Amino acid sequence: MKKMFVIALLAGFAGSVLAQQSLKPEDAIKTRKAAYSFMSWNMGKIKANVDGTFNKEQVVAAANAVAAVANSGLGALFVPGTDKDIGDQKTRLKPEFFQQPDKVKEVGTNFNREANELAKVAATGDVAAIKAQFGKTGATCKACHDNFRKD
Amino acid sequence: MKKMFVIALLAGFAGSVLAQQSLKPEDAIKTRKAAYSFMSWNMGKIKANVDGTFNKEQVVAAANAVAAVANSGLGALFVPGTDKDIGDQKTRLKPEFFQQPDKVKEVGTNFNREANELAKVAATGDVAAIKAQFGKTGATCKACHDNFRKD
């Protein structure tokens, strides 16, 4: 997991010289919204499990999905100029995202770390520990929203 | 990986009695489209790597993302009645999806198997093997599109 975390940083928020499809700005917005929607669904499943009937296999799969999103190099989808709607792709990204690279790196690093820890903790099946780590992961989502997402 | 594959089947296409958020039909359409968009971006990265400059870390992260989508229990997002547009959520799902459960299970099983194999092969860093397995995985995507997606 530690290795994946380092990879995520290299491939993602810290910038990238890796092979990439060249994405049009509107497709970058669409794809990052898709990534977050998919992740949100998986976070919701984990919440439903820790608050209700717990099924380890579902939680493991969902936590792996959250970590996979975190590790996928989302930074490449934050193309300059995508802090405004483009075509029919609406975005809530604040301009501050492109003005505060150190803060972006901080919130991105925190999210990657906690998401990968969530996958690790999920594998143990310890419900209380998963619930706690779910909370920590959610807090890193909120930190990014508070800083870089319009209401 | 074999275990994850079995989990995916249990949680997904074969039906599920697991804890789920109750999703409105339009949100089920939105979420499954998001999952496929996120996966498509990751498949595109793998293609860019095997056709161009190869970076193992990026390919591993992308293949893990594809497998995580496959393992996430997408079946829960195919709510009855979602073979038509609902609200502002458009879908290309054919009605046949709900009429051919054995075929759905077959294409879903094949996709899960090949996606998990792709993650396994990606971890080896063997470019030729990854390229071959990428092709097999893409073929399972196409099989589902050919059967259940409108043009």
Interface residues (C-beta under 8 A of the other chain):
Chain A: M4 I7 A8 L10 A11 L18 A19 Q20 Q21 K30 T31 K33 A34 A35 S37 F38 W41 N42 G44 K45 K47 A48 N49 G52 T53 F54 N55 E57 Q58 V60 A61 A62 N64 A65 A67 A68 V69 N71 S72 G73 L77
Chain B: M4 I7 A8 L10 A11 L18 A19 Q20 Q21 K30 T31 K33 A34 A35 S37 F38 W41 N42 G44 K45 K47 A48 N49 G52 T53 F54 N55 E57 Q58 V60 A61 A62 N64 A65 A67 A68 V69 N71 S72 G73 L77
